[in-house]
């Protein structure tokens, strides 16, 4: 598949063959004139399902190009190839270079893309869409189809997108809590590794707490931020073990944090006596389960999200069909009993032959 590297603002931008996105379910926006006037409903014309011209020009704006977003892109590329690859569409990838500048850089990307009259589709993921609503509204008004992806439904406050292609963040946390309640025996003293402050962490945590409700043997003795990182997970675990040597279970709502905890537990000679639980079932998380270090992790299936994104785009923008407003991945907790259910090519891109037809 052809690739080209371009420069956009301070971020990496890669061009990759892909299929499109679109918008049909957006409704209206509220506009205020000044302090003395009341808000008025401003109707926004949203593109209906249609059979757009080929090839589609798509922009993929993610929150950061980490392993998860790379796998989403791999899934998109593979599914696009099944439909015909570059003849169907191309995608330009816009990735913030710095988490602390994510909002600033994403706004820059959107402002640039609004000047591109050739753009057919915007696929967009961010941590909070509030600051981006005026931009998403403009895309909808210009007839650009908007898809959101990898965002919790509870976070989405705008009406200018066709579909949210994601998974249920709260249910993923709930499934891990239920696994802990159903599988952990004896007196459990848990270290909870929190993500960065924000709704992603809050929603996952709420689900987990609901899942362990009624498990009287599970006590969270320490809960501290590890900021989604492996280093954070290691450092928090090292410190927690000093003050709470009774800890015999560690959970974090993203695999990188419990993977860091495993390092600290191994160094302290406590890994064999501690149950480690994760979230997302990343490649390293999966390998850790196979190795018998991590006990379980919920598979949120980044690659499947990319596949679902392309299938939804093709249906709405190329076949002219109505699509679901929320398209959610199936969630499965992976442990030693079902590691063979993960496809062998789940964690890397594999070129695909054309095998699907578009109903034009």
C-alpha positions in Angstrom: 0.0 0.0 0.0 1.3 3.4 -0.9 2.4 5.8 1.8 3.6 9.3 1.9 4.9 11.4 4.7 3.8 15.0 5.0 4.3 17.8 7.6 1.3 19.3 9.4 1.8 21.8 12.2 4.1 20.2 14.8 2.7 16.7 14.2 3.4 13.5 12.3 1.1 13.1 9.3 1.1 9.9 7.2 -0.9 9.2 4.1 -2.3 5.7 3.9 -4.9 4.1 1.6 -8.3 4.0 3.3 -12.1 4.3 2.9 -14.3 7.1 4.1 -16.5 8.3 6.9 -19.8 10.4 7.0 -22.6 12.1 8.9 -26.3 11.6 9.0 -27.5 11.8 12.6 -26.4 15.3 13.5 -29.3 17.5 14.5 -28.8 21.1 15.6 -26.6 23.6 17.5 -27.4 26.4 19.8 -26.1 29.8 19.1 -26.1 32.9 21.3 -25.9 36.4 20.0 -25.2 38.5 23.1 -26.1 38.7 26.8 -29.5 40.3 26.1 -30.8 37.7 23.6 -31.9 34.2 24.2 -30.3 31.2 22.6 -31.8 30.1 19.3 -31.8 26.7 17.6 -29.8 26.9 14.4 -30.6 24.1 12.0 -27.6 22.4 10.4 -27.8 20.5 7.2 -26.1 17.1 7.7 -25.0 15.0 4.8 -27.5 12.1 4.2 -26.3 8.6 3.3 -25.1 8.7 -0.2 -22.9 7.1 -2.8 -20.0 9.5 -2.9 -17.5 9.6 -5.7 -14.4 7.4 -5.5 -11.8 7.7 -4.2 -12.7 9.2 -0.9 -10.3 11.7 0.8 -10.3 11.0 4.6 -8.6 12.7 7.5 -7.8 10.6 10.6 -7.2 12.8 13.6 -6.2 10.8 16.7 -5.3 11.8 20.2 -1.8 10.4 20.0 -0.1 7.8 17.8 0.4 5.1 20.5 0.0 1.4 20.1 -3.8 1.5 20.4 -4.3 4.1 17.7 -1.8 2.3 15.5 -3.9 -0.8 15.8 -7.1 1.0 14.9 -5.3 2.3 11.8 -4.1 -1.3 11.0 -7.7 -2.5 11.2 -8.8 0.3 8.9 -6.1 -0.4 6.3 -6.9 -4.1 6.3 -10.6 -3.7 5.9 -10.1 -1.0 3.2 -7.9 -3.5 1.2 -10.7 -6.0 1.4 -12.9 -3.4 -0.4 -10.2 -2.4 -3.0 -7.6 -0.2 -1.3 -6.5 3.0 -2.9 -9.2 2.9 -5.5 -11.7 3.2 -2.7 -10.0 6.0 -0.7 -7.0 7.4 1.0 -6.5 8.7 4.5 -4.2 11.3 6.0 -3.2 10.7 9.6 -2.8 13.7 11.9 -1.2 12.9 15.3 -0.4 15.3 18.2 3.2 15.2 19.1 2.7 16.1 22.8 0.0 15.1 25.1 0.1 18.4 26.9 -0.5 20.2 23.6 -3.1 17.8 22.2 -6.0 20.2 22.2 -3.9 23.0 20.7 -2.5 20.8 17.9 -5.9 19.1 17.2 -7.5 22.5 16.7 -4.7 23.4 14.3 -5.3 20.2 12.3 -9.1 21.0 12.1 -8.5 24.6 11.0 -6.2 23.4 8.3 -8.7 20.7 7.2 -11.5 23.2 7.0 -9.6 24.9 4.2 -9.4 21.6 2.2 -12.2 21.5 -0.3 -11.3 18.0 -1.4 -12.0 16.5 2.1 -14.9 14.0 2.1 -14.6 12.4 5.6 -13.2 13.3 9.1 -12.5 10.6 11.6 -11.8 12.2 15.0 -10.9 11.1 18.5 -10.2 13.3 21.5 -10.4 13.2 25.2 -13.3 15.8 25.4 -15.1 17.1 22.4 -16.5 20.4 24.0 -13.8 22.7 22.6 -14.1 21.1 19.2 -17.9 21.5 18.7 -17.7 24.7 16.6 -15.2 23.0 14.2 -17.3 19.8 13.9 -20.3 21.9 13.2 -18.5 23.6 10.3 -17.5 20.2 8.8 -21.1 19.1 8.9 -22.3 22.3 7.3 -19.7 21.8 4.5 -21.0 18.3 3.8 -17.9 16.6 5.3 -19.0 13.3 7.0 -17.8 13.1 10.6 -17.0 10.0 12.6 -15.9 9.9 16.2 -13.9 6.9 17.5 -12.4 5.5 20.6 -14.3 7.8 22.9 -16.8 6.9 25.7 -20.4 7.7 24.7 -20.7 9.7 28.0 -18.1 12.1 26.7 -19.8 13.0 23.5 -21.7 16.3 23.7 -22.0 17.3 20.0 -24.6 16.4 17.4 -22.5 16.7 14.3 -21.4 13.1 13.7 -22.7 10.1 11.8 -21.5 7.4 14.2 -19.4 6.9 17.3 -17.3 3.8 16.6 -15.9 2.7 19.9 -16.6 0.4 22.8 -18.4 0.8 26.1 -15.7 2.1 28.5 -17.8 1.6 31.6 -18.8 -2.0 30.7 -15.2 -2.9 30.0 -14.4 -1.8 33.6 -17.4 -3.6 34.9 -16.4 -6.8 33.2 -13.0 -6.7 34.9 -14.6 -6.0 38.3 -16.9 -9.0 37.7 -14.0 -11.2 36.8 -12.2 -10.2 40.0 -15.4 -10.9 42.1 -15.9 -14.3 40.5 -12.3 -15.5 40.4 -10.4 -14.0 43.4 -10.6 -16.0 46.6 -9.5 -15.3 50.1 -8.6 -11.9 51.6 -7.8 -9.6 48.7 -5.8 -6.4 49.4 -5.8 -4.5 46.1 -3.7 -1.7 44.8 -5.7 0.3 42.3 -3.6 2.1 39.7 -5.6 5.1 38.4 -5.2 6.7 35.0 -4.8 10.4 34.5 -7.5 12.5 36.0 -10.4 12.9 33.6 -13.6 11.2 32.3 -11.7 8.2 30.7 -10.4 7.3 34.1 -13.6 8.1 35.9 -15.9 6.1 33.6 -13.6 3.0 33.7 -13.3 3.2 37.5 -17.1 3.5 37.9 -17.6 0.3 35.9 -15.0 -1.6 37.9 -16.5 -0.5 41.2 -19.9 -1.6 40.1 -18.4 -5.0 39.0 -16.9 -5.8 42.4 -19.9 -4.6 44.3 -20.9 -7.3 46.8 -17.4 -8.9 46.9 -16.7 -8.5 50.6 -13.3 -10.2 50.3 -11.9 -7.4 48.1 -10.6 -4.3 49.7 -8.8 -1.5 47.8 -6.1 -0.5 50.3 -4.3 2.0 48.0 -5.6 3.9 45.0 -3.1 6.3 43.3 -2.6 7.8 39.9 -0.1 6.1 37.6 -1.0 8.3 34.6 -1.6 5.5 32.1 2.2 4.7 31.8 4.3 1.7 32.6 6.8 3.8 34.5 4.0 5.3 36.6 2.7 1.8 37.3 6.1 0.6 38.5 6.8 3.6 40.6 3.4 3.7 42.4 3.6 -0.1 43.0 7.1 0.2 44.5 6.0 2.9 46.9 2.7 1.2 47.8 4.5 -2.0 48.7 6.7 -0.1 51.1 3.7 1.1 53.1 1.3 -1.7 52.4 3.2 -5.0 52.2 0.0 -6.9 52.5 -1.0 -6.0 48.9 -1.7 -9.2 46.9 -3.6 -7.8 43.9 -3.0 -5.0 41.5 -5.4 -3.6 38.9 -5.1 -0.8 36.5 -7.6 0.3 33.7 -4.9 0.3 31.0 -2.4 -2.5 30.5 0.7 -0.3 30.6 0.2 0.5 34.3 -0.1 -3.1 35.5 2.7 -4.1 33.2 4.8 -1.6 35.2 3.5 -3.1 38.4 4.8 -6.5 37.3 8.3 -5.1 37.2 8.0 -3.8 40.7 6.5 -7.0 42.0 9.2 -9.1 40.4 11.9 -7.0 41.9 10.3 -7.3 45.3 10.0 -11.0 45.0 6.1 -10.8 45.2 5.0 -11.5 41.7 4.1 -15.2 42.3 1.9 -14.2 45.2 0.1 -11.3 43.5 -2.8 -11.3 41.1 -2.3 -8.6 38.4 -5.3 -7.4 36.3 -5.3 -5.2 33.3 -7.5 -3.5 30.7 -7.4 -3.3 26.8 -5.5 -6.6 26.3 -2.7 -4.9 24.4 0.0 -7.0 22.8 2.3 -6.8 25.8 -0.7 -7.4 28.1 -1.7 -10.5 26.1 1.8 -11.9 26.1 2.0 -11.3 29.9 -1.2 -13.4 30.3 0.2 -16.2 28.1 3.4 -16.1 30.3 1.3 -16.4 33.5 2.2 -13.0 34.9 -1.0 -11.0 34.3 -4.1 -12.9 35.2 -6.6 -11.2 33.0 -7.4 -8.2 30.8 -10.5 -7.1 29.0 -10.0 -7.1 25.2 -11.4 -3.8 23.8 -10.0 -4.8 20.4 -8.5 -1.8 18.8 -8.1 -3.5 15.4 -11.7 -4.4 15.3 -12.6 -0.8 15.9 -10.7 0.1 12.7 -12.6 -2.6 10.8 -15.9 -1.4 12.2 -15.0 2.2 11.2 -14.4 1.2 7.6 -17.5 -1.0 7.3 -19.6 1.9 8.7 -18.1 4.4 6.3 -18.6 2.1 3.3 -22.2 1.5 4.2 -23.1 5.2 4.8 -20.9 7.0 2.3 -20.4 4.6 -0.5 -23.6 2.4 -0.4 -26.0 5.1 0.7 -27.3 3.2 3.7 -28.4 4.3 7.2 -26.0 3.2 9.9 -26.1 2.9 13.7 -25.3 6.1 15.6 -23.2 4.0 18.1 -21.1 1.1 16.7 -19.6 -0.7 19.6 -17.0 -3.5 19.8 -17.8 -6.8 21.6 -15.9 -7.0 24.9 -14.3 -10.2 26.2 -12.1 -10.8 29.3 -9.0 -12.7 28.3 -7.3 -15.0 30.8 -5.4 -18.3 30.7 -8.6 -20.2 29.7 -9.2 -18.4 26.4 -6.0 -16.9 25.0 -6.5 -18.9 21.8 -9.5 -16.8 20.9 -7.2 -13.9 20.0 -6.3 -14.1 16.3 -2.6 -14.7 15.5 -2.5 -11.4 13.5 -4.4 -9.3 16.0 -1.4 -7.1 16.9 0.1 -6.2 13.6 -0.8 -5.1 10.1 -1.3 -7.9 7.5 -1.9 -7.0 3.8 -5.3 -8.3 2.7 -6.5 -9.5 -0.7 -9.7 -7.9 -2.1 -12.6 -10.0 -0.9 -15.6 -7.6 -0.4 -17.8 -5.8 -2.9 -19.3 -2.3 -2.5 -23.0 -2.1 -3.4 -23.0 0.9 -5.7 
